[in-house]
């Protein structure tokens, strides 16, 4: 069985552990700075196995050394967004946490694939990539899957069709500047423009951009966790089972879409080698401009990290 580490036992981490267990993707080590929280939730999840029908070992700990030998690491550690905060407001606080986590991954799980979930997503994924020194194939961020599933949910509800028939694609940074691609979104292969008028589509696109903030505002004391966790586990499954799913993920760009040395949401194939291929879509001038704006926003966040210049 593969060994999977989930760093951060809050709502996202615990939900991810549950979905991983139910899919029986591997044995799970749940890690949290509050050791009792990790141990308690792990034990609770283990005891749910006989009822839910999964046969997975789950342990909890406060010691990052327990991730040793992990095949895949999901990182959810960090502070959640609060009402009125943008993802970039979180940067300074979460950067210190992620630096320590990335150093532990480099030291104890040097062969692992890493899926970043902590916000601001694109910047934290870049920081992890730089600190671990891992090749880009082994470090990706969960963003586009979540943004696309929100877009799909809103489209299905608006049109009145099964969510299973909706395909959608969202590019760019995981934030207010994300780029939902209407032209590449379909219902059973039929363009969504056939079902929804332009003005209404624009409203749904904006709701997708505001999807995280909408939930933060409703919850008041936290941020989304079910959908982010489910999205990360879909990525993990594609890697661990070599499913080669084409998914929108935050990937390190090396010339693709005209960008270099930053993480940005793009369509990619995930398989047993991790990030196996980035797929470049043909974009209109308007879409390209929107993607550049999103990339510029990510670059600002990376600049705020004040890292030494990249040497690779």
KAPEFEN-V287381 format. One line per field, one symbol per residue. phi: phi as a letter, one per 40 degrees, with the letter a starting at -180 (. if undefined). psi: psi as a letter, one per 40 degrees, with the letter a starting at -180 (. if undefined). burial: b if it has 16 or more other C-alpha atoms within 10 Angstrom, else e. Layout:
BEGIN
phi->???
psi->???
burial->???
END
This chain:
BEGIN
phi->.cbbbbchbccccccccccccccfcicbbcbadcdcccccccccccccdcccgbbbcbbbabbccccdgccabbbbcicccbdgccccccddccccccdccccccdcbbcbccbbcbcccdcccccccdcccgccccbbbbcacccccccdccccccccgbcccccbabbbgccacbdbccccbbbbfgcdcccbbcdccccccccccccdccccdcccgbabcaccdccccccccccccbfcfccbcbcbccbhcfgbbfacacacacbaccgccacccccbcccccccccccccccdccccccfccdcbb
psi->hihhhhhhfaddddddddddddefeiihhhhidgddddddddddddeedddeeighhhiiieheeeeheidhhhheiiiiiihehidddedddddddddddddddddefeeiihhhdhihddddddddddddeiiddehiihcddddddddddddddddfihddehhihhiaigaeeighgddehihfehhdeedhiddddddddddddeddddddddddeaiiddddddddddddddddefefihihihihhfdheeiifihihihihhaeebhdhhhhihiidddddddddddddddddddedfiiiie.
burial->eebbbbbbbbbbbbbbbbbbbbebbbbbbbbbeeeebbbebbeebbebbeeeebbbbbbbbbebebbbbbbbbbbbbbbbbbbeebbbebbeebbeebbebbbbbbebbbbbbbbbbbbbbbbbbbbbbbbbebebbbbbbbbbbbbbbbbbbbbbeeeeeebeebbbbbbbbbbbbbbbbbeebbbeeebbeeeeeeeebeebbbbbbbbbbeebeeeeebbbbebbbbbbbbbbbbbbeeebbbbbbbbbbeeebeeeebbbbbbbbbbeebbbbbeeeeeeeebeebbbbbbebbbebbeebeeeeeee
END
